[in-house]
């Protein structure tokens, strides 16, 4: 791809020599003899690369660089300077210049620098394309749901994306889509063009997790032979997604708290304070409040993370979405597996809608992929679903028990409280102690059931 290059230099011989060499390589060349003329040409022609001499009449090259970067930050700028002005060239690098050439230089050295500049432009294009692809993939509008609770959560998440400094805590069972929601928030935020780096805190030992987050200096530990930037440092300007944050050790929790409070940290073995600008999105499938109560999780960190909580419901609580999600997944795997399935038979759809999905959306995705591999193309039929789904029967609500059956004292009559307590126990037994399903069968919220059980435990312990 040909690029246009703006040369700003007040020496006519330099202009001619550089222009001739660049045009021979296929570049389009624009030439200006002053900073003011260069900025006028830049505003009119929008070249991708600028080659600026530092010493110019009136407005010098560093001033031109500042204005170009203000107007078009993605422009690749290379400075030219005499040897005694190298310190000015270094100053220009700090202001965003890509490189500098010391006069006099060989034409081949200049062309080599320009080729590296074009590689940088091509990289920028690939990054933009990647970001645009990710934006499309994780767009909030693509979320398949008619569930009212999920819709409300997505609406809050979209607002949270705009507030790009707000820390977010996503809670939910494993497989409910916490990672997908975190990516959607990042790519809908002003940080979308900056890095999104992810780490699962449950998969790494404490020491390795700490070094991955903050990096280390040479000699920090036995195998630390050279400096390594941590994930927090590499994500500067972007987002860090910490999955299963409840698994962090106390020392890592302390470092994360400092990042959230001060925006600073130290590498392992380091003494220099590093300042960063990152947004933290944390996720957990455990109850962090219980972790705080049991002294496994810092209370101050919990409140720092829980600025904006988002709780994703399990798939069994959004049954109206199950078949729609399954059909969407059929389309996805048609593209990935190069198949041409048309959907689900009514029998298969009915079984999918009845199943409780302990693995949530992740389990549903695995089931659809497996069925599409084993089944002939067309509609996926029930016979190609896993045995546990074909044989699944919703646990029936136990019939109300009579007073003679439930009396713990042997008397014919019991109090209403005793009756309720025993009925709750029967439902829990029938559901295999699944509190979420038991609460649904009882017609109460899970937290209400948990409060009732805690109260019952306290009273029985007296």
C-alpha positions, 0 to 999 in steps of 0.5 A: 500500500502506498503511503503519503509522506510530508517532508518539512525541511528548509534545506532545498538539497535535503528536500530534493534528495529525500524526495527523489529516494522516497518517490523511487520507492513508490511513496507519495511525497509532500514538501514544505519549507517551514513549520507553518507551511507544513501544518497547512499541507498536513491539514489539507492532505492528511499524510500518514507519515511526517519527516520533520527537521528540528531546526526550522524558521519560526515554528520549529520541528518540535512545535510542528510535532505537537500540533500534528499529534494533537490533530492526528495522534496516529500519524507516524512522525520521524525527526531529523536533527544535527548531532548537537541537537540529539537531546531535542530529538529525544525530547521529541520522542517523549512527545510521540515521535516514532524515531529520529535521524541524525544529519547527515545520514545515508539515504539507505538509512532513511529508507530503512526508517521509513519502511519501519514506519510503514510497518508501524502503520500496518500494525495500527491498521491490524489493531484497529481491525481487531478492535472493530471485530471484537466490538462487533462480537461483544456488542450488547445488541447481540446478547440473546435474552428476553429475560427481564432480570438479564435485560436490566443487568445489561442496561446497567452494564452499558451505563457502566461501560461509559464510566470507564474508571468505575470498578465493576464486580461481576458475580454469578455461577460458573458458565453464566457469561461473566467473561463475555460481559466483561469484554462487552463492557470493555469494547463499549467503553472509551478504553476499547482501543487499548488493551484488555488483559485477562487472568484467572486467579484460580488457575495460578499459584499465589507466587506466580499470580503475583509476578504475573500481575505486577512483574518483577526486577532481575534478581527478585527470585531465583529464576528472575534473570531479567525485568518483566512487565506485569499484566497491570503495566501492560494494560496501561490505558485499558482494562484488566479482567480478574476472573475468580478474584476470590482466590487471591492470596492476602499479599496479592489482595494488598497489592490490588487494593493499592492499585485501586486506591492509588493507581500505583504498585511496585514490581517484585524486587523493585523500589520504583513506584509505577503509576498506571491508569487501568480499569479493573473488572473483577468476577467471582462465582463465590460469595465474597461477603462470606469470604470477608466474614470468614477472614479469607477476603479483605473487607476494604478490598471487597468494598473497593471492588463492589463499586458497581455490582452486576449479578448474572442469573443462572440459566435455569432462572432464565428458561425463556432464553434457553431455546433461543440461545441454543438456536444462536449456538447452532448458527455459530457452530454452522460457521465454525464446523462448516455445517448446515443445521437448521435448528431443533426438533420440538422434542429436543427444544422441550428437553433443553427447556426442562433441563436445569443446566448446572453448567449454565451457558457453557454447558449448553454450548458444549451440548449443542456442539456435541450434538452437531458433531454426532447428528445428521444435518437438519434439525437436531433431534432429542436422541442426539442430546446427552443421556442426562438431558434425555432422562432428566425429570423435574423434581416434583414439589412434595405434597403438603404433609399432614400434621400427623406426619410432621409433628416432631413431638408426636402430638396431633397438632403443630405450630405453623412455624413447625409446619413450614420448617418441616416442609422446607426440609422436605423440599430441600431433600427433594431437590438434593439440597439445591437451594436455588431450585428449592427457593423457586419451588417454594415461591420465595427468593434464595436469600429468604430461604438462606435467612430462614435456614440460618435462623433455624440453625441458630435456634436449634443450636441453643 
